[in-house]
Amino acid sequence: KAKMNFEDKLAKNIKRDPKSFFAYIRNKRVNKSTIGPLKNDKGELLSSDVETAEALNNYFASVFTRETLDSVPEPMVMASGHEDDLLSDIDITLDMVREELDNLKVGKAPGPDNL
């Protein structure tokens, strides 16, 4: 009965507190996905999480290339029309920034800028 009351409360509060609802749902998932077992270059099974992480890191580091700033190509000009019609000046006021910040949803995860 207590579990049913708790779940009803979570469902009713989903608009105000979606984090709690989804945390509960995520916790109830039966399928717990894992990685492995993996083998190293010698064909030996990796037994620890650290070994698995290092093997994955080494693999991904080997397939991605490092580019230097010398090899970055120049972007193509995609705009057409007269130069006076191009967007060149953007005015952003403090009030515009404040309004956008005020409209951020509190329950959402932050992005790369941690907002």
C-alpha positions in Angstrom: 0.0 0.0 0.0 2.8 2.4 0.9 4.5 1.7 -2.5 1.3 2.4 -4.3 0.8 5.7 -2.5 4.4 6.7 -3.2 4.0 5.9 -6.9 0.7 7.9 -7.0 2.5 10.8 -5.4 5.3 10.6 -8.0 2.9 10.5 -10.8 0.9 13.5 -9.5 4.0 15.6 -9.0 5.6 14.8 -12.3 5.2 18.3 -13.7 6.8 19.9 -10.7 9.4 17.3 -10.0 10.2 15.2 -13.1 13.7 14.2 -11.7 12.2 12.2 -8.9 9.8 10.4 -11.2 12.5 9.4 -13.7 15.0 8.5 -11.0 12.4 6.0 -9.6 11.7 4.6 -13.0 15.4 4.2 -13.8 15.9 2.4 -10.5 13.1 -0.1 -11.3 14.5 -1.1 -14.7 15.3 -4.8 -14.8 17.8 -4.6 -17.6 21.1 -3.4 -16.2 23.4 -3.1 -19.1 27.1 -3.8 -18.7 30.2 -3.9 -21.0 32.2 -7.0 -21.4 33.8 -9.3 -21.0 36.5 -7.9 -23.3 39.7 -9.4 -24.4 43.0 -7.6 -24.6 45.5 -7.7 -27.6 46.9 -11.0 -26.3 43.4 -12.6 -26.1 43.2 -12.6 -22.3 39.9 -11.7 -20.6 39.9 -8.4 -18.8 38.7 -8.9 -15.2 38.5 -5.4 -13.7 36.6 -2.2 -14.6 39.9 -0.4 -14.8 41.4 -2.8 -17.4 38.1 -2.6 -19.4 38.2 1.2 -19.3 41.8 1.3 -20.4 41.2 -1.1 -23.3 38.3 1.0 -24.5 40.3 4.2 -24.2 43.2 2.7 -26.1 40.9 1.5 -28.9 39.1 4.8 -29.3 42.4 6.7 -29.2 43.7 4.5 -32.0 40.7 5.1 -34.3 40.5 8.9 -33.9 43.0 11.1 -35.5 44.6 14.2 -33.9 44.3 17.3 -36.1 46.6 20.2 -35.8 45.4 23.8 -36.4 47.6 23.7 -39.6 45.3 21.2 -41.2 41.9 22.8 -40.5 40.4 23.7 -43.9 39.0 27.2 -44.6 35.2 27.3 -44.4 33.4 27.9 -47.7 31.3 31.1 -48.0 27.7 30.0 -48.1 26.0 33.3 -48.2 24.6 34.7 -51.4 23.3 38.2 -52.2 24.6 41.6 -51.5 27.2 42.2 -48.7 24.9 44.8 -47.0 22.2 42.1 -46.6 24.5 39.8 -44.6 24.0 39.4 -40.8 27.1 41.1 -39.4 26.0 42.8 -36.2 24.1 41.1 -33.4 22.9 43.1 -30.5 22.4 41.2 -27.3 21.2 43.1 -24.2 21.5 42.2 -20.6 17.7 42.0 -20.4 17.6 39.5 -23.3 20.2 37.3 -21.5 18.3 37.6 -18.1 15.0 36.7 -19.8 16.6 33.5 -21.3 18.2 32.6 -18.0 14.9 33.0 -16.2 13.2 30.7 -18.7 15.6 27.8 -18.1 14.0 24.7 -16.6 15.3 23.9 -13.1 14.8 20.2 -13.5 16.8 19.8 -16.7 20.4 18.6 -16.8 23.1 21.2 -17.6 24.8 21.4 -20.9 28.5 21.8 -21.6 28.3 25.3 -20.3 26.9 24.0 -16.9 23.8 26.1 -17.2 
